[in-house]
Amino acid sequence: MSLPNAKEDKAAYAVNYGRTKVWETKSCTAELATVLKRYNLLMAAFVLENPKGEPQSIAMCLKTSGETQASAGWANDWPLV
């Protein structure tokens, strides 16, 4: 899961970023783009949680011209409402 000290440690930040990008790439697929288009949806969001249910990463897949565009972040960087 995400390393907790990523705000202070650039290496931890890089590890978390890499993990999130891999997870995001697996989430924002061509199949998802088809679903977004079929149901006229603009976005799908995914929250990756640790076993305690704490958010670790957030990925948003945005529909752009029939394809998906990914945008990811760590839970600590996003205001959860």
MIDRENLO-507700 format. One line per 4 residues: number of its first residue (from 1); their letters; for each residue x, y, z of N, C-alpha, C. Coordinates in steps of 0.1 Angstrom, whole numbers. Layout:
// residues N
NUM) A) X/Y/Z/X/Y/Z/X/Y/Z  ...
This chain:
// residues 81
1) MSLP) 8/-12/0/0/0/0/9/12/0  3/24/1/10/36/0/19/38/12  31/44/9/40/47/20/35/60/27  35/60/40/28/71/47/37/84/47
5) NAKE) 49/83/45/58/95/46/61/102/33  52/101/23/55/106/10/55/121/8  49/128/18/49/142/17/63/148/20  71/141/28/84/145/32/95/138/24
9) DKAA) 93/126/20/103/118/14/100/116/-1  109/122/-9/107/121/-24/108/107/-29  116/98/-23/117/84/-28/103/77/-25  98/80/-13/84/74/-10/74/79/-19
13) YAVN) 74/92/-22/65/98/-32/66/91/-46  78/89/-50/80/82/-63/75/68/-63  77/61/-52/71/47/-51/56/47/-52  50/56/-44/35/57/-44/30/61/-57
17) YGRT) 37/71/-64/33/75/-77/33/63/-87  44/56/-87/45/44/-95/35/34/-93  32/31/-81/21/21/-77/8/26/-82  5/39/-80/-8/44/-85/-9/44/-100
21) KVWE) 2/47/-107/1/47/-122/-1/33/-127  5/23/-121/3/9/-125/-12/5/-123  -17/9/-111/-31/5/-108/-41/13/-117  -38/26/-120/-46/34/-128/-46/28/-143
25) TKSC) -35/24/-148/-34/18/-161/-42/6/-162  -43/-2/-152/-51/-15/-152/-66/-11/-151  -69/0/-145/-83/4/-143/-89/11/-155  -82/20/-161/-86/28/-173/-83/21/-186
29) TAEL) -92/12/-190/-90/4/-201/-99/8/-213  -96/2/-224/-104/4/-236/-119/-1/-233  -120/-12/-226/-133/-18/-222/-141/-7/-214  -134/-1/-205/-141/10/-197/-145/21/-206
33) ATVL) -137/25/-215/-140/36/-225/-153/32/-232  -154/20/-236/-167/15/-243/-179/17/-234  -177/13/-221/-188/14/-212/-192/29/-210  -182/37/-208/-185/52/-206/-192/57/-218
37) KRYN) -188/53/-230/-195/58/-242/-209/53/-243  -210/40/-240/-224/33/-242/-234/40/-233  -230/43/-221/-240/48/-211/-239/64/-209  -231/70/-219/-230/84/-219/-225/90/-206
41) LLMA) -215/83/-200/-209/88/-188/-196/95/-191  -193/105/-183/-181/113/-185/-169/108/-177  -171/101/-166/-160/97/-157/-164/85/-149  -153/77/-146/-154/66/-136/-143/68/-127
45) AFVL) -146/66/-114/-136/68/-103/-134/55/-96  -122/53/-92/-118/41/-84/-110/45/-72  -113/39/-61/-106/42/-48/-100/29/-44  -87/29/-42/-79/17/-37/-78/19/-22
49) ENPK) -83/9/-15/-82/10/0/-73/-1/6  -67/2/17/-59/-8/24/-69/-17/32  -64/-28/38/-73/-37/45/-82/-31/56  -77/-20/61/-85/-12/71/-96/-4/65
53) GEPQ) -97/-3/52/-107/5/45/-102/20/44  -90/23/46/-84/36/44/-80/39/30  -85/49/24/-81/52/10/-66/54/8  -61/48/-2/-46/48/-5/-44/56/-18
57) SIAM) -52/53/-28/-50/60/-41/-64/62/-47  -65/72/-56/-77/75/-63/-74/76/-78  -81/69/-86/-79/70/-101/-92/75/-107  -92/84/-116/-104/88/-123/-101/86/-138
61) CLKT) -110/80/-145/-109/77/-159/-119/86/-166  -114/96/-173/-123/106/-180/-125/102/-194  -137/104/-199/-140/101/-213/-136/114/-221  -127/112/-231/-123/123/-240/-123/117/-254
65) SGET) -132/122/-262/-132/118/-276/-133/103/-278  -141/96/-270/-143/82/-271/-133/73/-265  -123/79/-259/-112/72/-252/-112/76/-237  -105/69/-229/-104/73/-215/-90/80/-213
69) QASA) -91/90/-204/-79/97/-200/-78/95/-185  -66/91/-180/-65/88/-166/-60/100/-158  -64/101/-146/-59/111/-137/-59/104/-123  -48/104/-117/-47/97/-104/-41/105/-93
73) GWAN) -43/101/-81/-37/108/-69/-38/99/-57  -31/104/-47/-32/97/-34/-43/103/-26  -48/95/-17/-59/99/-9/-56/112/-1  -43/113/4/-39/125/11/-39/137/3
77) DWPL) -39/136/-10/-39/148/-19/-53/152/-23  -63/144/-21/-76/147/-25/-86/150/-14  -94/160/-15/-105/162/-5/-116/152/-7  -117/143/2/-128/133/1/-141/138/7
81) V) -151/139/0/-164/145/4/-174/134/6
